[in-house]
Amino acid sequence: MAQEAMIKKAYKRGRVTPNEYAKLMNEQDVIRMTIRKAKRDGVVTPFEQTRIDAKLDRAADRLDRYKTNWER
């Protein structure tokens, strides 16, 4: 996933702390499981797609917030 690559890149550059990195990667695991669950029956319904998109949006917002805070 592109979002996971962005998280790893931010961690390598020191933009997020190890604790924030762990939280973001756990969130990616949840997203991955949600996608797998939605595709299990071969059809991703609009409701399932909306849930996946919402999770991805929240993860992107959280990454942006972590990258710009001053916690070190």
N, CA, C and O atoms as a Tripos MOL2 file, in Angstrom:
@<TRIPOS>MOLECULE
protein
  288   287    72     0     0
PROTEIN
NO_CHARGES

@<TRIPOS>ATOM
      1 N           0.8350   -1.1890    0.0000 N.3       1 MET1
      2 CA          0.0000    0.0000    0.0000 C.3       1 MET1
      3 C           0.8800    1.2530    0.0000 C.2       1 MET1
      4 O           1.9370    1.2900    0.6310 O.2       1 MET1
      5 N           0.4330    2.2390   -0.6990 N.am      2 ALA2
      6 CA          1.1860    3.4880   -0.7970 C.3       2 ALA2
      7 C           1.2480    4.1940    0.5530 C.2       2 ALA2
      8 O           2.2600    4.8050    0.8980 O.2       2 ALA2
      9 N           0.1680    4.1060    1.3040 N.am      3 GLN3
     10 CA          0.1210    4.7780    2.5970 C.3       3 GLN3
     11 C           1.1540    4.1750    3.5600 C.2       3 GLN3
     12 O           1.7970    4.8940    4.3240 O.2       3 GLN3
     13 N           1.3000    2.8670    3.5100 N.am      4 GLU4
     14 CA          2.2790    2.2000    4.3660 C.3       4 GLU4
     15 C           3.7000    2.6430    4.0030 C.2       4 GLU4
     16 O           4.5390    2.8310    4.8840 O.2       4 GLU4
     17 N           3.9620    2.8050    2.7240 N.am      5 ALA5
     18 CA          5.2750    3.2710    2.2800 C.3       5 ALA5
     19 C           5.5420    4.6890    2.7810 C.2       5 ALA5
     20 O           6.6660    5.0130    3.1640 O.2       5 ALA5
     21 N           4.5100    5.5340    2.7770 N.am      6 MET6
     22 CA          4.6600    6.9010    3.2780 C.3       6 MET6
     23 C           4.9770    6.8960    4.7730 C.2       6 MET6
     24 O           5.7790    7.7060    5.2390 O.2       6 MET6
     25 N           4.3580    5.9960    5.5200 N.am      7 ILE7
     26 CA          4.6110    5.8940    6.9600 C.3       7 ILE7
     27 C           6.0560    5.4780    7.2070 C.2       7 ILE7
     28 O           6.7420    6.0630    8.0450 O.2       7 ILE7
     29 N           6.5120    4.4710    6.4780 N.am      8 LYS8
     30 CA          7.8870    3.9950    6.6370 C.3       8 LYS8
     31 C           8.8940    5.0890    6.2750 C.2       8 LYS8
     32 O           9.9210    5.2450    6.9370 O.2       8 LYS8
     33 N           8.5900    5.8330    5.2320 N.am      9 LYS9
     34 CA          9.4670    6.9250    4.7990 C.3       9 LYS9
     35 C           9.5410    8.0180    5.8690 C.2       9 LYS9
     36 O          10.6180    8.5370    6.1640 O.2       9 LYS9
     37 N           8.3800    8.3610    6.4490 N.am     10 ALA10
     38 CA          8.3480    9.3810    7.5010 C.3      10 ALA10
     39 C           9.1330    8.9140    8.7230 C.2      10 ALA10
     40 O           9.8090    9.7150    9.3690 O.2      10 ALA10
     41 N           9.0470    7.6400    9.0400 N.am     11 TYR11
     42 CA          9.7770    7.1040   10.1960 C.3      11 TYR11
     43 C          11.2820    7.1360    9.9310 C.2      11 TYR11
     44 O          12.0600    7.5110   10.8080 O.2      11 TYR11
     45 N          11.6890    6.7460    8.7300 N.am     12 LYS12
     46 CA         13.1190    6.7670    8.3880 C.3      12 LYS12
     47 C          13.6950    8.1620    8.4680 C.2      12 LYS12
     48 O          14.8460    8.3380    8.8670 O.2      12 LYS12
     49 N          12.9090    9.1540    8.0950 N.am     13 ARG13
     50 CA         13.3730   10.5390    8.1100 C.3      13 ARG13
     51 C          13.2520   11.1790    9.4860 C.2      13 ARG13
     52 O          13.6400   12.3330    9.6680 O.2      13 ARG13
     53 N          12.7150   10.4400   10.4560 N.am     14 GLY14
     54 CA         12.6080   10.9700   11.8080 C.3      14 GLY14
     55 C          11.4290   11.8960   12.0190 C.2      14 GLY14
     56 O          11.3990   12.6520   12.9910 O.2      14 GLY14
     57 N          10.4610   11.8490   11.1260 N.am     15 ARG15
     58 CA          9.2920   12.7300   11.2340 C.3      15 ARG15
     59 C           8.2670   12.2210   12.2470 C.2      15 ARG15
     60 O           7.4840   13.0040   12.7860 O.2      15 ARG15
     61 N           8.2700   10.9110   12.5070 N.am     16 VAL16
     62 CA          7.3730   10.3370   13.5090 C.3      16 VAL16
     63 C           8.2020    9.5550   14.5130 C.2      16 VAL16
     64 O           9.2530    9.0100   14.1750 O.2      16 VAL16
     65 N           7.7240    9.5040   15.7460 N.am     17 THR17
     66 CA          8.4280    8.7920   16.8120 C.3      17 THR17
     67 C           8.1780    7.2940   16.6720 C.2      17 THR17
     68 O           7.2620    6.8880   15.9570 O.2      17 THR17
     69 N           8.9740    6.4710   17.3410 N.am     18 PRO18
     70 CA          8.7310    5.0240   17.3020 C.3      18 PRO18
     71 C           7.3300    4.6460   17.8010 C.2      18 PRO18
     72 O           6.7060    3.7310   17.2630 O.2      18 PRO18
     73 N           6.8440    5.3400   18.8130 N.am     19 ASN19
     74 CA          5.5080    5.0570   19.3320 C.3      19 ASN19
     75 C           4.4410    5.3940   18.2840 C.2      19 ASN19
     76 O           3.5040    4.6210   18.0800 O.2      19 ASN19
     77 N           4.5820    6.5320   17.6310 N.am     20 GLU20
     78 CA          3.6390    6.9270   16.5900 C.3      20 GLU20
     79 C           3.7050    5.9570   15.4090 C.2      20 GLU20
     80 O           2.6800    5.6060   14.8240 O.2      20 GLU20
     81 N           4.9120    5.5350   15.0710 N.am     21 TYR21
     82 CA          5.1010    4.5700   13.9860 C.3      21 TYR21
     83 C           4.3600    3.2660   14.2880 C.2      21 TYR21
     84 O           3.6860    2.7130   13.4180 O.2      21 TYR21
     85 N           4.4860    2.7840   15.5120 N.am     22 ALA22
     86 CA          3.8120    1.5450   15.9040 C.3      22 ALA22
     87 C           2.2930    1.6960   15.7940 C.2      22 ALA22
     88 O           1.6100    0.7940   15.3090 O.2      22 ALA22
     89 N           1.7710    2.8330   16.2420 N.am     23 LYS23
     90 CA          0.3250    3.0730   16.1500 C.3      23 LYS23
     91 C          -0.1320    3.0980   14.7000 C.2      23 LYS23
     92 O          -1.1600    2.5140   14.3580 O.2      23 LYS23
     93 N           0.6270    3.7720   13.8500 N.am     24 LEU24
     94 CA          0.2610    3.8690   12.4360 C.3      24 LEU24
     95 C           0.3270    2.5080   11.7420 C.2      24 LEU24
     96 O          -0.5290    2.1920   10.9160 O.2      24 LEU24
     97 N           1.3270    1.7110   12.0700 N.am     25 MET25
     98 CA          1.4450    0.3950   11.4450 C.3      25 MET25
     99 C           0.3380   -0.5480   11.9320 C.2      25 MET25
    100 O          -0.1560   -1.3710   11.1620 O.2      25 MET25
    101 N          -0.0510   -0.4320   13.2000 N.am     26 ASN26
    102 CA         -1.1780   -1.2320   13.6880 C.3      26 ASN26
    103 C          -2.4540   -0.8440   12.9510 C.2      26 ASN26
    104 O          -3.2730   -1.6980   12.6110 O.2      26 ASN26
    105 N          -2.6090    0.4360   12.7130 N.am     27 GLU27
    106 CA         -3.7720    0.9170   11.9770 C.3      27 GLU27
    107 C          -3.7620    0.3610   10.5430 C.2      27 GLU27
    108 O          -4.8160    0.0270   10.0020 O.2      27 GLU27
    109 N          -2.5930    0.2640    9.9370 N.am     28 GLN28
    110 CA         -2.4940   -0.3120    8.5960 C.3      28 GLN28
    111 C          -2.8930   -1.7820    8.5960 C.2      28 GLN28
    112 O          -3.5080   -2.2590    7.6430 O.2      28 GLN28
    113 N          -2.5430   -2.5080    9.6680 N.am     29 ASP29
    114 CA         -2.9620   -3.9080    9.7870 C.3      29 ASP29
    115 C          -4.4820   -4.0190    9.8280 C.2      29 ASP29
    116 O          -5.0610   -4.8990    9.1910 O.2      29 ASP29
    117 N          -5.1220   -3.1320   10.5720 N.am     30 VAL30
    118 CA         -6.5890   -3.1310   10.6500 C.3      30 VAL30
    119 C          -7.1880   -2.8400    9.2810 C.2      30 VAL30
    120 O          -8.1580   -3.4820    8.8800 O.2      30 VAL30
    121 N          -6.6260   -1.8870    8.5710 N.am     31 ILE31
    122 CA         -7.1240   -1.5400    7.2320 C.3      31 ILE31
    123 C          -6.9590   -2.7340    6.2960 C.2      31 ILE31
    124 O          -7.8710   -3.0680    5.5400 O.2      31 ILE31
    125 N          -5.8020   -3.3710    6.3500 N.am     32 ARG32
    126 CA         -5.5380   -4.5330    5.5030 C.3      32 ARG32
    127 C          -6.5490   -5.6570    5.7880 C.2      32 ARG32
    128 O          -7.0490   -6.2920    4.8600 O.2      32 ARG32
    129 N          -6.8450   -5.8960    7.0680 N.am     33 MET33
    130 CA         -7.8200   -6.9230    7.4380 C.3      33 MET33
    131 C          -9.2180   -6.5510    6.9550 C.2      33 MET33
    132 O          -9.9690   -7.4200    6.5120 O.2      33 MET33
    133 N          -9.5730   -5.2730    7.0360 N.am     34 THR34
    134 CA        -10.8840   -4.8170    6.5690 C.3      34 THR34
    135 C         -11.0260   -5.0310    5.0720 C.2      34 THR34
    136 O         -12.0800   -5.4600    4.6030 O.2      34 THR34
    137 N          -9.9800   -4.7360    4.3240 N.am     35 ILE35
    138 CA        -10.0070   -4.9400    2.8730 C.3      35 ILE35
    139 C         -10.1310   -6.4210    2.5510 C.2      35 ILE35
    140 O         -10.9160   -6.8120    1.6870 O.2      35 ILE35
    141 N          -9.3630   -7.2330    3.2390 N.am     36 ARG36
    142 CA         -9.4110   -8.6770    3.0110 C.3      36 ARG36
    143 C         -10.8080   -9.2290    3.3120 C.2      36 ARG36
    144 O         -11.3330  -10.0650    2.5780 O.2      36 ARG36
    145 N         -11.3900   -8.7440    4.4010 N.am     37 LYS37
    146 CA        -12.7280   -9.1810    4.7950 C.3      37 LYS37
    147 C         -13.7700   -8.7630    3.7490 C.2      37 LYS37
    148 O         -14.6800   -9.5320    3.4390 O.2      37 LYS37
    149 N         -13.6400   -7.5550    3.2110 N.am     38 ALA38
    150 CA        -14.5860   -7.0690    2.2100 C.3      38 ALA38
    151 C         -14.4800   -7.8670    0.9120 C.2      38 ALA38
    152 O         -15.4900   -8.1040    0.2490 O.2      38 ALA38
    153 N         -13.2900   -8.2740    0.5510 N.am     39 LYS39
    154 CA        -13.0840   -9.0020   -0.7000 C.3      39 LYS39
    155 C         -13.3460  -10.5060   -0.5700 C.2      39 LYS39
    156 O         -13.3330  -11.2260   -1.5680 O.2      39 LYS39
    157 N         -13.5780  -10.9670    0.6250 N.am     40 ARG40
    158 CA        -13.7270  -12.4030    0.8700 C.3      40 ARG40
    159 C         -14.8130  -13.0370    0.0020 C.2      40 ARG40
    160 O         -14.6160  -14.1370   -0.5130 O.2      40 ARG40
    161 N         -15.9510  -12.3710   -0.1710 N.am     41 ASP41
    162 CA        -17.0370  -12.9430   -0.9550 C.3      41 ASP41
    163 C         -16.9490  -12.5790   -2.4390 C.2      41 ASP41
    164 O         -17.8310  -12.9360   -3.2200 O.2      41 ASP41
    165 N         -15.8930  -11.8760   -2.8230 N.am     42 GLY42
    166 CA        -15.6800  -11.5390   -4.2200 C.3      42 GLY42
    167 C         -16.3050  -10.2280   -4.6590 C.2      42 GLY42
    168 O         -16.0780   -9.7840   -5.7840 O.2      42 GLY42
    169 N         -17.0900   -9.5990   -3.7900 N.am     43 VAL43
    170 CA        -17.7600   -8.3460   -4.1360 C.3      43 VAL43
    171 C         -17.5560   -7.3440   -3.0090 C.2      43 VAL43
    172 O         -17.8410   -7.6340   -1.8480 O.2      43 VAL43
    173 N         -17.0640   -6.1750   -3.3610 N.am     44 VAL44
    174 CA        -16.9260   -5.0990   -2.3840 C.3      44 VAL44
    175 C         -18.1300   -4.1830   -2.5690 C.2      44 VAL44
    176 O         -18.2540   -3.4960   -3.5830 O.2      44 VAL44
    177 N         -19.0090   -4.1830   -1.5800 N.am     45 THR45
    178 CA        -20.2200   -3.3610   -1.6720 C.3      45 THR45
    179 C         -19.8750   -1.8930   -1.4600 C.2      45 THR45
    180 O         -18.8130   -1.5810   -0.9230 O.2      45 THR45
    181 N         -20.7480   -0.9990   -1.8700 N.am     46 PRO46
    182 CA        -20.5030    0.4320   -1.6310 C.3      46 PRO46
    183 C         -20.3310    0.7410   -0.1390 C.2      46 PRO46
    184 O         -19.5210    1.5940    0.2250 O.2      46 PRO46
    185 N         -21.0820    0.0580    0.7200 N.am     47 PHE47
    186 CA        -20.9470    0.2670    2.1590 C.3      47 PHE47
    187 C         -19.5510   -0.1190    2.6350 C.2      47 PHE47
    188 O         -18.9220    0.6080    3.4040 O.2      47 PHE47
    189 N         -19.0740   -1.2770    2.1680 N.am     48 GLU48
    190 CA        -17.7310   -1.7290    2.5590 C.3      48 GLU48
    191 C         -16.6680   -0.7780    2.0260 C.2      48 GLU48
    192 O         -15.7000   -0.4750    2.7230 O.2      48 GLU48
    193 N         -16.8430   -0.3050    0.7950 N.am     49 GLN49
    194 CA        -15.8750    0.6190    0.2090 C.3      49 GLN49
    195 C         -15.8320    1.9330    0.9770 C.2      49 GLN49
    196 O         -14.7660    2.5210    1.1610 O.2      49 GLN49
    197 N         -16.9960    2.3890    1.4240 N.am     50 THR50
    198 CA        -17.0610    3.6190    2.2150 C.3      50 THR50
    199 C         -16.3120    3.4470    3.5240 C.2      50 THR50
    200 O         -15.5860    4.3470    3.9460 O.2      50 THR50
    201 N         -16.4810    2.2970    4.1730 N.am     51 ARG51
    202 CA        -15.7630    2.0300    5.4320 C.3      51 ARG51
    203 C         -14.2590    2.0050    5.2070 C.2      51 ARG51
    204 O         -13.5020    2.5590    6.0040 O.2      51 ARG51
    205 N         -13.8220    1.3650    4.1280 N.am     52 ILE52
    206 CA        -12.3920    1.2950    3.8150 C.3      52 ILE52
    207 C         -11.8420    2.6950    3.5480 C.2      52 ILE52
    208 O         -10.7880    3.0610    4.0680 O.2      52 ILE52
    209 N         -12.5530    3.4710    2.7410 N.am     53 ASP53
    210 CA        -12.1150    4.8340    2.4260 C.3      53 ASP53
    211 C         -12.0270    5.6980    3.6800 C.2      53 ASP53
    212 O         -11.1040    6.5000    3.8230 O.2      53 ASP53
    213 N         -12.9870    5.5330    4.5850 N.am     54 ALA54
    214 CA        -12.9760    6.3100    5.8310 C.3      54 ALA54
    215 C         -11.7580    5.9480    6.6700 C.2      54 ALA54
    216 O         -11.1130    6.8300    7.2380 O.2      54 ALA54
    217 N         -11.4400    4.6690    6.7530 N.am     55 LYS55
    218 CA        -10.2630    4.2370    7.5170 C.3      55 LYS55
    219 C          -8.9800    4.7870    6.8990 C.2      55 LYS55
    220 O          -8.0780    5.2250    7.6130 O.2      55 LYS55
    221 N          -8.9040    4.7610    5.5740 N.am     56 LEU56
    222 CA         -7.7200    5.2970    4.8980 C.3      56 LEU56
    223 C          -7.5890    6.8020    5.1140 C.2      56 LEU56
    224 O          -6.4890    7.3130    5.3240 O.2      56 LEU56
    225 N          -8.7120    7.5040    5.0600 N.am     57 ASP57
    226 CA         -8.6900    8.9530    5.2900 C.3      57 ASP57
    227 C          -8.2450    9.2820    6.7080 C.2      57 ASP57
    228 O          -7.4390   10.1890    6.9140 O.2      57 ASP57
    229 N          -8.7720    8.5430    7.6910 N.am     58 ARG58
    230 CA         -8.3740    8.7810    9.0890 C.3      58 ARG58
    231 C          -6.8840    8.5110    9.2790 C.2      58 ARG58
    232 O          -6.2000    9.2510    9.9850 O.2      58 ARG58
    233 N          -6.3870    7.4530    8.6500 N.am     59 ALA59
    234 CA         -4.9710    7.1280    8.7600 C.3      59 ALA59
    235 C          -4.1080    8.2280    8.1340 C.2      59 ALA59
    236 O          -3.0690    8.5890    8.6880 O.2      59 ALA59
    237 N          -4.5300    8.7580    6.9930 N.am     60 ALA60
    238 CA         -3.7830    9.8320    6.3370 C.3      60 ALA60
    239 C          -3.7810   11.0900    7.2040 C.2      60 ALA60
    240 O          -2.7550   11.7560    7.3370 O.2      60 ALA60
    241 N          -4.9340   11.4110    7.7920 N.am     61 ASP61
    242 CA         -5.0070   12.5790    8.6760 C.3      61 ASP61
    243 C          -4.1100   12.4060    9.8940 C.2      61 ASP61
    244 O          -3.4370   13.3450   10.3170 O.2      61 ASP61
    245 N          -4.1050   11.2080   10.4500 N.am     62 ARG62
    246 CA         -3.2880   10.9410   11.6290 C.3      62 ARG62
    247 C          -1.8030   11.0560   11.2800 C.2      62 ARG62
    248 O          -1.0230   11.6050   12.0580 O.2      62 ARG62
    249 N          -1.4120   10.5390   10.1160 N.am     63 LEU63
    250 CA         -0.0160   10.6370    9.6920 C.3      63 LEU63
    251 C           0.3840   12.0980    9.5360 C.2      63 LEU63
    252 O           1.4550   12.5000    9.9900 O.2      63 LEU63
    253 N          -0.4580   12.8870    8.9030 N.am     64 ASP64
    254 CA         -0.1600   14.3180    8.7460 C.3      64 ASP64
    255 C          -0.0220   15.0070   10.0960 C.2      64 ASP64
    256 O           0.8680   15.8350   10.2900 O.2      64 ASP64
    257 N          -0.8970   14.6660   11.0210 N.am     65 ARG65
    258 CA         -0.8580   15.2800   12.3470 C.3      65 ARG65
    259 C           0.4250   14.8760   13.0850 C.2      65 ARG65
    260 O           1.0700   15.7130   13.7170 O.2      65 ARG65
    261 N           0.7870   13.6050   13.0030 N.am     66 TYR66
    262 CA          2.0090   13.1450   13.6720 C.3      66 TYR66
    263 C           3.2570   13.7770   13.0590 C.2      66 TYR66
    264 O           4.2030   14.0990   13.7780 O.2      66 TYR66
    265 N           3.2660   13.9570   11.7410 N.am     67 LYS67
    266 CA          4.4410   14.5230   11.0840 C.3      67 LYS67
    267 C           4.6680   15.9760   11.4410 C.2      67 LYS67
    268 O           5.8010   16.4560   11.3860 O.2      67 LYS67
    269 N           3.6090   16.6880   11.8080 N.am     68 THR68
    270 CA          3.7520   18.1100   12.0670 C.3      68 THR68
    271 C           3.7390   18.4810   13.5400 C.2      68 THR68
    272 O           3.8270   19.6620   13.8750 O.2      68 THR68
    273 N           3.6300   17.4990   14.4270 N.am     69 ASN69
    274 CA          3.6580   17.8680   15.8450 C.3      69 ASN69
    275 C           5.1140   18.0020   16.3170 C.2      69 ASN69
    276 O           6.0420   17.6380   15.5950 O.2      69 ASN69
    277 N           5.2950   18.5060   17.4830 N.am     70 TRP70
    278 CA          6.6440   18.7580   17.9970 C.3      70 TRP70
    279 C           7.0650   17.7550   19.0580 C.2      70 TRP70
    280 O           8.0610   17.9720   19.7470 O.2      70 TRP70
    281 N           6.3380   16.6810   19.2000 N.am     71 GLU71
    282 CA          6.6750   15.6570   20.1790 C.3      71 GLU71
    283 C           7.9070   14.8890   19.7180 C.2      71 GLU71
    284 O           7.9420   14.3820   18.5970 O.2      71 GLU71
    285 N           8.8920   14.8060   20.5600 N.am     72 ARG72
    286 CA         10.1160   14.0500   20.2270 C.3      72 ARG72
    287 C          10.5970   13.3380   21.4470 C.2      72 ARG72
    288 O          11.6110   12.6430   21.3960 O.2      72 ARG72
@<TRIPOS>BOND
     1     1     2 1
     2     2     3 1
     3     3     4 2
     4     3     5 am
     5     5     6 1
     6     6     7 1
     7     7     8 2
     8     7     9 am
     9     9    10 1
    10    10    11 1
    11    11    12 2
    12    11    13 am
    13    13    14 1
    14    14    15 1
    15    15    16 2
    16    15    17 am
    17    17    18 1
    18    18    19 1
    19    19    20 2
    20    19    21 am
    21    21    22 1
    22    22    23 1
    23    23    24 2
    24    23    25 am
    25    25    26 1
    26    26    27 1
    27    27    28 2
    28    27    29 am
    29    29    30 1
    30    30    31 1
    31    31    32 2
    32    31    33 am
    33    33    34 1
    34    34    35 1
    35    35    36 2
    36    35    37 am
    37    37    38 1
    38    38    39 1
    39    39    40 2
    40    39    41 am
    41    41    42 1
    42    42    43 1
    43    43    44 2
    44    43    45 am
    45    45    46 1
    46    46    47 1
    47    47    48 2
    48    47    49 am
    49    49    50 1
    50    50    51 1
    51    51    52 2
    52    51    53 am
    53    53    54 1
    54    54    55 1
    55    55    56 2
    56    55    57 am
    57    57    58 1
    58    58    59 1
    59    59    60 2
    60    59    61 am
    61    61    62 1
    62    62    63 1
    63    63    64 2
    64    63    65 am
    65    65    66 1
    66    66    67 1
    67    67    68 2
    68    67    69 am
    69    69    70 1
    70    70    71 1
    71    71    72 2
    72    71    73 am
    73    73    74 1
    74    74    75 1
    75    75    76 2
    76    75    77 am
    77    77    78 1
    78    78    79 1
    79    79    80 2
    80    79    81 am
    81    81    82 1
    82    82    83 1
    83    83    84 2
    84    83    85 am
    85    85    86 1
    86    86    87 1
    87    87    88 2
    88    87    89 am
    89    89    90 1
    90    90    91 1
    91    91    92 2
    92    91    93 am
    93    93    94 1
    94    94    95 1
    95    95    96 2
    96    95    97 am
    97    97    98 1
    98    98    99 1
    99    99   100 2
   100    99   101 am
   101   101   102 1
   102   102   103 1
   103   103   104 2
   104   103   105 am
   105   105   106 1
   106   106   107 1
   107   107   108 2
   108   107   109 am
   109   109   110 1
   110   110   111 1
   111   111   112 2
   112   111   113 am
   113   113   114 1
   114   114   115 1
   115   115   116 2
   116   115   117 am
   117   117   118 1
   118   118   119 1
   119   119   120 2
   120   119   121 am
   121   121   122 1
   122   122   123 1
   123   123   124 2
   124   123   125 am
   125   125   126 1
   126   126   127 1
   127   127   128 2
   128   127   129 am
   129   129   130 1
   130   130   131 1
   131   131   132 2
   132   131   133 am
   133   133   134 1
   134   134   135 1
   135   135   136 2
   136   135   137 am
   137   137   138 1
   138   138   139 1
   139   139   140 2
   140   139   141 am
   141   141   142 1
   142   142   143 1
   143   143   144 2
   144   143   145 am
   145   145   146 1
   146   146   147 1
   147   147   148 2
   148   147   149 am
   149   149   150 1
   150   150   151 1
   151   151   152 2
   152   151   153 am
   153   153   154 1
   154   154   155 1
   155   155   156 2
   156   155   157 am
   157   157   158 1
   158   158   159 1
   159   159   160 2
   160   159   161 am
   161   161   162 1
   162   162   163 1
   163   163   164 2
   164   163   165 am
   165   165   166 1
   166   166   167 1
   167   167   168 2
   168   167   169 am
   169   169   170 1
   170   170   171 1
   171   171   172 2
   172   171   173 am
   173   173   174 1
   174   174   175 1
   175   175   176 2
   176   175   177 am
   177   177   178 1
   178   178   179 1
   179   179   180 2
   180   179   181 am
   181   181   182 1
   182   182   183 1
   183   183   184 2
   184   183   185 am
   185   185   186 1
   186   186   187 1
   187   187   188 2
   188   187   189 am
   189   189   190 1
   190   190   191 1
   191   191   192 2
   192   191   193 am
   193   193   194 1
   194   194   195 1
   195   195   196 2
   196   195   197 am
   197   197   198 1
   198   198   199 1
   199   199   200 2
   200   199   201 am
   201   201   202 1
   202   202   203 1
   203   203   204 2
   204   203   205 am
   205   205   206 1
   206   206   207 1
   207   207   208 2
   208   207   209 am
   209   209   210 1
   210   210   211 1
   211   211   212 2
   212   211   213 am
   213   213   214 1
   214   214   215 1
   215   215   216 2
   216   215   217 am
   217   217   218 1
   218   218   219 1
   219   219   220 2
   220   219   221 am
   221   221   222 1
   222   222   223 1
   223   223   224 2
   224   223   225 am
   225   225   226 1
   226   226   227 1
   227   227   228 2
   228   227   229 am
   229   229   230 1
   230   230   231 1
   231   231   232 2
   232   231   233 am
   233   233   234 1
   234   234   235 1
   235   235   236 2
   236   235   237 am
   237   237   238 1
   238   238   239 1
   239   239   240 2
   240   239   241 am
   241   241   242 1
   242   242   243 1
   243   243   244 2
   244   243   245 am
   245   245   246 1
   246   246   247 1
   247   247   248 2
   248   247   249 am
   249   249   250 1
   250   250   251 1
   251   251   252 2
   252   251   253 am
   253   253   254 1
   254   254   255 1
   255   255   256 2
   256   255   257 am
   257   257   258 1
   258   258   259 1
   259   259   260 2
   260   259   261 am
   261   261   262 1
   262   262   263 1
   263   263   264 2
   264   263   265 am
   265   265   266 1
   266   266   267 1
   267   267   268 2
   268   267   269 am
   269   269   270 1
   270   270   271 1
   271   271   272 2
   272   271   273 am
   273   273   274 1
   274   274   275 1
   275   275   276 2
   276   275   277 am
   277   277   278 1
   278   278   279 1
   279   279   280 2
   280   279   281 am
   281   281   282 1
   282   282   283 1
   283   283   284 2
   284   283   285 am
   285   285   286 1
   286   286   287 1
   287   287   288 2
@<TRIPOS>SUBSTRUCTURE
     1 MET1         2 RESIDUE 1 A MET
     2 ALA2         6 RESIDUE 1 A ALA
     3 GLN3        10 RESIDUE 1 A GLN
     4 GLU4        14 RESIDUE 1 A GLU
     5 ALA5        18 RESIDUE 1 A ALA
     6 MET6        22 RESIDUE 1 A MET
     7 ILE7        26 RESIDUE 1 A ILE
     8 LYS8        30 RESIDUE 1 A LYS
     9 LYS9        34 RESIDUE 1 A LYS
    10 ALA10       38 RESIDUE 1 A ALA
    11 TYR11       42 RESIDUE 1 A TYR
    12 LYS12       46 RESIDUE 1 A LYS
    13 ARG13       50 RESIDUE 1 A ARG
    14 GLY14       54 RESIDUE 1 A GLY
    15 ARG15       58 RESIDUE 1 A ARG
    16 VAL16       62 RESIDUE 1 A VAL
    17 THR17       66 RESIDUE 1 A THR
    18 PRO18       70 RESIDUE 1 A PRO
    19 ASN19       74 RESIDUE 1 A ASN
    20 GLU20       78 RESIDUE 1 A GLU
    21 TYR21       82 RESIDUE 1 A TYR
    22 ALA22       86 RESIDUE 1 A ALA
    23 LYS23       90 RESIDUE 1 A LYS
    24 LEU24       94 RESIDUE 1 A LEU
    25 MET25       98 RESIDUE 1 A MET
    26 ASN26      102 RESIDUE 1 A ASN
    27 GLU27      106 RESIDUE 1 A GLU
    28 GLN28      110 RESIDUE 1 A GLN
    29 ASP29      114 RESIDUE 1 A ASP
    30 VAL30      118 RESIDUE 1 A VAL
    31 ILE31      122 RESIDUE 1 A ILE
    32 ARG32      126 RESIDUE 1 A ARG
    33 MET33      130 RESIDUE 1 A MET
    34 THR34      134 RESIDUE 1 A THR
    35 ILE35      138 RESIDUE 1 A ILE
    36 ARG36      142 RESIDUE 1 A ARG
    37 LYS37      146 RESIDUE 1 A LYS
    38 ALA38      150 RESIDUE 1 A ALA
    39 LYS39      154 RESIDUE 1 A LYS
    40 ARG40      158 RESIDUE 1 A ARG
    41 ASP41      162 RESIDUE 1 A ASP
    42 GLY42      166 RESIDUE 1 A GLY
    43 VAL43      170 RESIDUE 1 A VAL
    44 VAL44      174 RESIDUE 1 A VAL
    45 THR45      178 RESIDUE 1 A THR
    46 PRO46      182 RESIDUE 1 A PRO
    47 PHE47      186 RESIDUE 1 A PHE
    48 GLU48      190 RESIDUE 1 A GLU
    49 GLN49      194 RESIDUE 1 A GLN
    50 THR50      198 RESIDUE 1 A THR
    51 ARG51      202 RESIDUE 1 A ARG
    52 ILE52      206 RESIDUE 1 A ILE
    53 ASP53      210 RESIDUE 1 A ASP
    54 ALA54      214 RESIDUE 1 A ALA
    55 LYS55      218 RESIDUE 1 A LYS
    56 LEU56      222 RESIDUE 1 A LEU
    57 ASP57      226 RESIDUE 1 A ASP
    58 ARG58      230 RESIDUE 1 A ARG
    59 ALA59      234 RESIDUE 1 A ALA
    60 ALA60      238 RESIDUE 1 A ALA
    61 ASP61      242 RESIDUE 1 A ASP
    62 ARG62      246 RESIDUE 1 A ARG
    63 LEU63      250 RESIDUE 1 A LEU
    64 ASP64      254 RESIDUE 1 A ASP
    65 ARG65      258 RESIDUE 1 A ARG
    66 TYR66      262 RESIDUE 1 A TYR
    67 LYS67      266 RESIDUE 1 A LYS
    68 THR68      270 RESIDUE 1 A THR
    69 ASN69      274 RESIDUE 1 A ASN
    70 TRP70      278 RESIDUE 1 A TRP
    71 GLU71      282 RESIDUE 1 A GLU
    72 ARG72      286 RESIDUE 1 A ARG
